[in-house]
Amino acid sequence: MALFIGVDVGGTKVLASAVSASGRVLRTARRSTPGRLVDPVVVEDALTEAVQEVAGRRAIDGVGLAAAGFVDGAGERVMFAPHLPWRGEQVRARLMERWGTTVVLDNDANCAARAEVAFGAARGATDAIVVTLGTGIGGAVVLNGRVHRGSNGMAGEFGHMQVVPDGLVCECGGTGCWEQYCSGNALARHARSQLGRVPTLLDGLCGGDPADLVGPMVTQAADQGDQVALQAFASVGDWLGVGVANLVAAFDPDVVVVAGGVSAAGEHLLAPARSALARSLVGTGHRVVPPLLRATLGPEAGVVGAADKARSAVRSGGRRARALRRTRVGARAARRSGE
């Protein structure tokens, strides 16, 4: 069986998975993301460790990288990644040389959208919007069944749309970006603001240190009915619905899919988001409001889409090689017949 690996490079973690042709995750390895203030080689070392752990002794047929950042139109460089040190880096070429196999590169949200269209919640949709909620917000636009990358490869960067002029400072250098109000970071920040003010399970989960509070703890507390955690999701979900309403107004999709780590919270997040979407979308009573669904593939959507892109690239390369061989054989036959 061929071995194709998808690697999701997020702001806090690296997730590498072997993925089957049907989109099933077979084996997984995780590493922490070193951060954005390190040498890019340090990040690539972490990717290499995760890929090697997944591969073991097997030869790798291809690797797809899903990067949390702006990827150029050619799929060669990560031009800018707010939570990573890559700035115009030749990531694909460097890792292809290092790993000795086919490597493809795309934005993480584009990879998630590819997976959800092929195998998940958007399967069969002609037009779809995918919003990925993790450390920040990513996004992708699917038009006529294909991911729309834009002229520079940077379509779908919804997280850095300004929603609050002169609002919170964002890692991208701007202010008031959507992801500052609707993301894993926003969820944890909202919950931290309540610690010590009202009783909450979160005090115990973070050991009394607000700095140690992370998004999964908020989800755990919400599952147990903790009011502070539920209020944090209500705030983030409300911002999600408001932002999605703007995207629906712009693209009029068949479906909107929410992917990424924060989507693991399910209805804690989606219920308030649907209410905000219905309240905020213009002409709600006179149009079909698209369903707002959790990604079927959950946090694994990025690795599944990245591996599928690598598999497709290898297949396309094989088809081109076979076509070239047929052309050369035909040309030699023509020359012989003319002699």
Order of alpha helices (4+ residues) and beta strands (2+ residues): beta-beta-beta-alpha-beta-beta-beta-alpha-beta-alpha-beta-beta-beta-alpha-alpha-alpha-alpha-beta-alpha-beta-alpha
